[in-house]
Structure formats: structure tokens, C-alpha cells
Amino acid sequence: MILVTGGTGLVGAHLLLHLTENEANVRAIYRDCGAIEKTKALFNLYQKGRLFSNIDWVLADINDVPSLEIAFDDVDYVYHCAGLISYDPNDENLLRKVNIEGTANIVNFCIDYKIKKLCHVSSIAALGNLAPHETIITEETEWNPEAPHSDYAISKHGAEMEVWRGQQEGLNVIIVNPGVIFGAGFWNQGSGEFFSKIKKGFPFYTKGSTAYIGVTDVVKTMIQLMHSDIAGERFVVISENLPFKKVILEIAEKLHAKKPAMEAKPWLLNIAWRLDWLFSTLFRTKRKLSRYSANSLTSSDLISNQKIKNALEFEFQSIDDVIQEVAYLGR
């Protein structure tokens, strides 16, 4: 039996789709029935609705230990995809609760139930910081605790520490660090907001860059790693490092939306995040732009995917093709 946490999110839902296509015996946890409908809609989007009933859904929460006892019954392999993504500084405690404590709970259950292998979905946000003599970030780049990090990055780094603790206690583990993940079916959350906002006519672009990957490639690498003899390793899973401007313009073109024509320069972003803080403080609304997020929009660190390509001889789908597919399915 395979257990998937986060089966109602982008990665988890696509993972369930691929696992059921290959007739795997799969269980997934959920917190409310409404969330399951998002996964069901994804199956229907790919005309695989008949496979949805093959999933054994269990009501559980990674921060509710008693509920996990039922979820782990008769499980051999675990894909830990559940996690909170937020760059709102007000969510610091919640990020630590979900991403660090929740992962610790999963690791503990994996040890107690003698799980054969755990695959943990981390993020490029948890990778290290470039030293003065370095030019590209790899799995071996050292994390600098003195460098500025978002609360999200700190929480994902902390989650990885829990996974490595599990390895020290005898658990076979794999960690994947995806870049920004594009995939169909989740238009109004996470990276799906790239598409929904641009479709409405997003006016700005920045000159920074980051690493991207299609969700199908993420789940394919996860499955291949779980089927391999590789353990005790982490792998960056990205397709390309691309400028924000190029990606935004490409999405706009594929959606037949108005292309942004205004560059959001660093001074404008500095004003924007301060106004966002003021507005959220006065009206108690969710932060849309933090200081760290504003700075990251103008940064351009390069990230390497050479390790996963060498380990699996994996060829990634181009981001242009990923955007084309997501835009087509989202129309």
C-alpha cells in the first residue's frame, strides 16, 4: 500500500493520477470533502474519472496523531506531499506547525510502522546560499542560517532536518526540491495564480529569475526515485532557470491575454511591500507581498539539475511546452 499526504494539492493530486494509472494500491489523506473534489476534478480534466474510485481516502491530518494511526495501517511506501506554502510573515507559526511538526509526525510514523521508503517533497527555497566563490546552487550548497530567508524557506529547511533525522534512525528517505511548479487543475492557488492573474491582465514584470518545472516531471522523478535503490539523497528537480519576464510573457501569449508592459523596478517593489504591510495591518487582510518576496522578484540565482539528470538519465519537458499544456487545459 502507498500512502500519499497532500493528495488534494497540485503535486499530490497529479501523483495520485499517475499512481492509479499504473494500478498502484493507493491511499490518500484528506481534511475535508470539499478538498477531495479538486482532485476528482483533475482526474475528470484528464478524462481519468474512472480511476478516482481506486483511491482509498482516509480522513486525517498530519498534525493530528490519532488520525494518522488509521492512515498508516498496512502501508509500505509514503509520499509526503502535504505542506503549507505562504510568504505572509503573519503565517510564521502556522508554517512551522504544518511543515516542521507535521513532517516530524510523518517521519515518526514511518519509523514506527517500518515504512520501506519515504519520499519528501521539499522546495528550492530550502536549498543553500551561494558563497562568494560559487556561481550555481546545487544540492551540496550550504545553508547559511545568517542569510535572509523567508519563513516558508526556514520551515521547509526544518522539515528536511526532520527527514534526515529519520534517516539516522534507519528510515530510507528521498528528498526532492522542485522549483516553481506549473500544472493544470489548480488555477486559483499556488503557482496556478500565475495563470489566473495574467489571464485577467497583470500589468507588471520584473527582471529577476527563478527555476521552473512541470508537475508531471515532478511526479515522474519521485516515482522513479522511489522505485530505485537510491536512498539518503536529495535531488533538485527543475527544468529550466528562466527570467520572470519571459515566463509571464509566454503565459500571456498562450492565454491570449494582454502582455504586461511595465517593469516593476526595485524601488517600486520596496514601496509596494511597505504599502501592503500597512494595508494588511490596518484592515487585517492577508499579506500579498512581503519584503522577502519583493527582493526575490529581482534576484537571479542559478540552480543546477545535473544530479537528477545523471541519476535517472531524465529529460525534462520544456517550460514552453508546460505552459502550452496548462494554458490549453485552463481555457
Sequence and secondary structure as in RCSB ss.txt:
>XXXX:A:sequence
MILVTGGTGLVGAHLLLHLTENEANVRAIYRDCGAIEKTKALFNLYQKGRLFSNIDWVLADINDVPSLEIAFDDV
DYVYHCAGLISYDPNDENLLRKVNIEGTANIVNFCIDYKIKKLCHVSSIAALGNLAPHETIITEETEWNPEAPHS
DYAISKHGAEMEVWRGQQEGLNVIIVNPGVIFGAGFWNQGSGEFFSKIKKGFPFYTKGSTAYIGVTDVVKTMIQL
MHSDIAGERFVVISENLPFKKVILEIAEKLHAKKPAMEAKPWLLNIAWRLDWLFSTLFRTKRKLSRYSANSLTSS
DLISNQKIKNALEFEFQSIDDVIQEVAYLGR
>XXXX:A:secstr
 EEEESTTSHHHHHHHHHHHHTT  EEEEES HHHHHHHHHHHHHTT HHHHTTEEEEE  TT HHHHHHHTTT 
 EEEE        GGGHHHHIIIIIIHHHHHHHHHHHTT SEEEEE  GGGS    TT  EE TT    TTS   
HHHHHHHHHHHHHHHHHHTT  EEEEEE EEE TT TTSTTHHHHHHHHH   EE S EEEEEEHHHHHHHHHHH
HHSS  SEEEEE SEEEEHHHHHHHHHHHHT     EE  HHHHHHHHHHHHHHHHHH    S  HHHHHHTT  
 EE  HHHHHHH      HHHHHHHHHHHH 
